[in-house]
Amino acid sequence: MGSGVIAAVDSAGFKVAMRQLAATVTLVTTCEDGAWHGMPATAVTSVSVEPPSVLVCVNRSASMHGPVTRSRKLCVNLLAIQQADLCSDFGARPGTQRFGVGTWQAGPDGLPYIAEAAACLFCTVYDTFDYGTHTIFIAKVEHVLADATIEPLVYLAGQMGGFRPLGSA
Ligand SMILES: Cc1cc2nc3c(=O)[nH]c(=O)nc-3n(C[C@H](O)[C@H](O)[C@H](O)COP(=O)(O)O)c2cc1C
C-alpha cells in the first residue's frame, strides 16, 4: 500500500512515482545524411492503429535530437530480453561508436535497426511538440519487423528484466 498521504509534487516525488511505470526498453535511432545516431529510450508509446503511429519523447539536450528533428525519420528498436548488455554498452558510448555494439543494418531510409530485436518500427515524423525539457515526436510507422515469440526487455524501478504474467511460476 502507499503512504496514504497525497503530497504536493516535487521532482523527487515525481521520480518515485515514475519508477512504478514499466516500459519496454528501446534503442531509438535516426539517419541524417547517411550518419547514424541513437539513444536508449523508454518514453515510447503507441498512439493509434489507424494510422499506425507512436510517440517518442526526446530530451532536447540529447545528441540525436538535432538529427531526428532535421531528418524526420526514426526507428524504434524494441529490445529483446537478451539485449540488456547491448543497451548499457550502447548508451555508454559516444556518437557513432554506439553502433559498434550489436549487429546493426540499414533499413528503409537508411535507418539503423537490429534484426534480433523483438520489433523494429521504421517511422516518419508527422509532428512535434516541445514540452518542458523534451520534444514529443509523433511518428507514423511506415514499415515494421516483429517477432511475437521474442520476449521483450522491460524497464521498471531502475532495473531491466522480464515480464512475468500473473499465474506463472
Ligand atoms: C533505460 C533508459 C531509458 C531512457 N529513456 C529516455 C527517453 O525516453 N527519452 C530521453 O530523452 N532520454 C532517455 N534516456 C536517456 C538517454 O538515453 C540519454 O540521455 C541519451 O543517450 C543522451 O545522451 P547523448 O546526448 O550522449 O546521446 C534513457 C536512458 C536509459 C538508460
The ligand as an SDF file (V2000), in Angstrom:
LIG
                    3D

 31 33  0  0  0  0  0  0  0  0999 V2000
   16.6740    2.8540  -19.8060 C   0  0  0  0  0  0  0  0  0  0  0  0
   16.8220    4.2780  -20.2910 C   0  0  0  0  0  0  0  0  0  0  0  0
   15.7210    4.9400  -20.8180 C   0  0  0  0  0  0  0  0  0  0  0  0
   15.8270    6.2410  -21.2880 C   0  0  0  0  0  0  0  0  0  0  0  0
   14.7370    6.8550  -21.8340 N   0  0  0  0  0  0  0  0  0  0  0  0
   14.8690    8.0890  -22.3770 C   0  0  0  0  0  0  0  0  0  0  0  0
   13.7850    8.6920  -23.0650 C   0  0  0  0  0  0  0  0  0  0  0  0
   12.7080    8.1080  -23.2270 O   0  0  0  0  0  0  0  0  0  0  0  0
   13.9680    9.9300  -23.5840 N   0  0  0  0  0  0  0  0  0  0  0  0
   15.1620   10.6180  -23.4510 C   0  0  0  0  0  0  0  0  0  0  0  0
   15.2750   11.7300  -23.9360 O   0  0  0  0  0  0  0  0  0  0  0  0
   16.2170   10.0430  -22.8220 N   0  0  0  0  0  0  0  0  0  0  0  0
   16.0970    8.7970  -22.2970 C   0  0  0  0  0  0  0  0  0  0  0  0
   17.1630    8.2080  -21.6870 N   0  0  0  0  0  0  0  0  0  0  0  0
   18.4200    8.9360  -21.5950 C   0  0  0  0  0  0  0  0  0  0  0  0
   19.1100    8.9360  -22.9310 C   0  0  0  0  0  0  0  0  0  0  0  0
   19.3100    7.6340  -23.4400 O   0  0  0  0  0  0  0  0  0  0  0  0
   20.4730    9.6410  -22.8090 C   0  0  0  0  0  0  0  0  0  0  0  0
   20.3130   10.8220  -22.1240 O   0  0  0  0  0  0  0  0  0  0  0  0
   20.9360    9.8530  -24.1950 C   0  0  0  0  0  0  0  0  0  0  0  0
   21.7450    8.7860  -24.5470 O   0  0  0  0  0  0  0  0  0  0  0  0
   21.5620   11.1730  -24.3760 C   0  0  0  0  0  0  0  0  0  0  0  0
   22.9270   11.0630  -24.3840 O   0  0  0  0  0  0  0  0  0  0  0  0
   23.7560   11.6850  -25.5980 P   0  0  0  0  0  0  0  0  0  0  0  0
   23.4720   13.1470  -25.6570 O   0  0  0  0  0  0  0  0  0  0  0  0
   25.1430   11.3510  -25.2130 O   0  0  0  0  0  0  0  0  0  0  0  0
   23.2760   10.9640  -26.8190 O   0  0  0  0  0  0  0  0  0  0  0  0
   17.0760    6.9080  -21.2120 C   0  0  0  0  0  0  0  0  0  0  0  0
   18.1870    6.2340  -20.7010 C   0  0  0  0  0  0  0  0  0  0  0  0
   18.0660    4.9360  -20.2510 C   0  0  0  0  0  0  0  0  0  0  0  0
   19.2790    4.2180  -19.7300 C   0  0  0  0  0  0  0  0  0  0  0  0
  1  2  1  0
  2  3  1  0
  2 30  2  0
  3  4  2  0
  4  5  1  0
  4 28  1  0
  5  6  2  0
  6  7  1  0
  6 13  1  0
  7  8  2  0
  7  9  1  0
  9 10  1  0
 10 11  2  0
 10 12  1  0
 12 13  2  0
 13 14  1  0
 14 15  1  0
 14 28  1  0
 15 16  1  0
 16 17  1  0
 16 18  1  0
 18 19  1  0
 18 20  1  0
 20 21  1  0
 20 22  1  0
 22 23  1  0
 23 24  1  0
 24 25  2  0
 24 26  1  0
 24 27  1  0
 28 29  2  0
 29 30  1  0
 30 31  1  0
M  END
$$$$
